[in-house]
Amino acid sequence: MGPFRPLLALATLLTVALPLASCEAAGRAKVATRAPTAEERTRYPWLPASAQVRSLEETFAPPEGYTRMPLEAGSFGAWLRGLPLRSDGSPVRDFQGNTVLAASDSRLAAVGELDVGTANLQQCADSILRLHAEWRWASGQSERIAYRFTSGHLASWPRYAAGERARVSGSKVTWVPGSAAADSSRAAFRNYLNLLFTYAGTLSIQTEGARPTREQLRPGDFFVLGGSPGHTVLVLDVATNAKGERMALVGQGFTPAQDFHVLAGRDGAWFPLEGESLATPFWAPFPMTSLRRLPSP
């Protein structure tokens, strides 16, 4: 891994034992998978030809008495609601194909249909960067795909696509024009993401992200405790009731690099947002002050 990448603690050392939960208790329905529609293949262009999926929205109904918060069409949050998931009963596997969370694990609500790659790169912060970058790509904003390394240097997809490459020396990064042929293909984009994953992490997205207030929280925001190790989780959806109380679906990547997955807590897949912190099963509680947001249009 690169010199700026924060190390993450092993999941097995930081998990919290929870009682086993049934599929219904985890707040998810047994929705049959299907071939993606043409629109879904455009919105989620990484899907393999053989994919069989169900969307996040159709899999997780809001808790009783709650409704999903309204979102602007085309927003990152609206895009996340359609996130393709694997079939019920899928385990979480790492980049080498090893099972790291059994399908029956009470802390697991669903597994995203999102490739991990073959290197130990796409971990927690990387998964959030990946999804945000994929949203920009799919929504015609590829010229705005740019995120910071932990060193603070900006890694721009347009520069990478034009053939520039990052030359890293200690904590110094120089982008060198003409290092490669211009290439704006999906394969080149995936290579750009791997570069980003190598030199970005929880510290960089914690610094780069805006700081929404508790009242401003929306799908697409994330909680992050940066460090070595550090961790971050992504707010995938938010539902509210008549009292104004809110609950959220939360997802994460983790270490080693593994499938992005939707979390489940003691009371199911929807986590309450009314306290002073968000408690998830794999890390210390995230205080509300750790809420961040990546740039949007």
VENHU-V595831 format. One record per backbone hydrogen bond with DSSP energy under -0.5 kcal/mol. CO is the residue of the C=O (numbers start at 1). NH is the residue of the N-H. If there is no record, write none. Layout:
BEGIN
co: {CO/CO}
nh: {NH/NH}
END
This chain:
BEGIN
co: {2/7/10/10/11/11/15/22/23/24/26/29/34/37/38/39/40/44/48/53/54/55/56/59/59/63/67/72/75/76/77/78/79/80/81/83/84/85/87/91/92/92/93/94/98/101/102/105/107/107/110/111/112/116/119/119/121/122/123/124/125/126/127/128/129/130/131/132/133/134/135/136/137/141/142/144/145/147/149/153/154/155/156/157/158/159/160/161/163/163/165/166/167/167/169/172/174/174/175/176/176/185/186/187/188/189/190/191/192/193/194/195/196/198/199/201/202/203/204/205/210/210/213/213/214/218/221/222/223/224/225/229/231/233/234/234/235/237/238/239/240/241/245/246/247/248/249/249/250/251/252/255/257/260/261/262/262/265/268/269/269/271/276/277/278/278/280/281/285/286/287/288/290/292/293}
nh: {5/229/13/14/14/15/17/26/28/27/269/31/53/41/42/43/44/47/51/34/85/59/60/29/61/66/240/75/79/80/81/82/82/83/57/56/113/54/90/93/100/101/259/97/94/92/105/108/109/264/262/86/114/122/121/122/123/258/127/128/129/130/131/132/133/134/135/136/137/138/139/141/140/144/145/146/157/155/152/149/156/147/160/161/162/164/163/183/179/180/176/168/169/174/172/169/167/176/177/165/179/189/190/191/192/193/194/195/196/197/198/199/200/2/150/205/206/207/208/209/212/293/216/217/217/221/235/292/233/226/231/228/225/223/236/251/220/249/69/247/67/244/241/273/239/271/236/237/263/234/261/11/95/112/252/109/110/268/265/250/271/248/288/279/280/286/283/16/287/278/290/291/224/222/210}
END
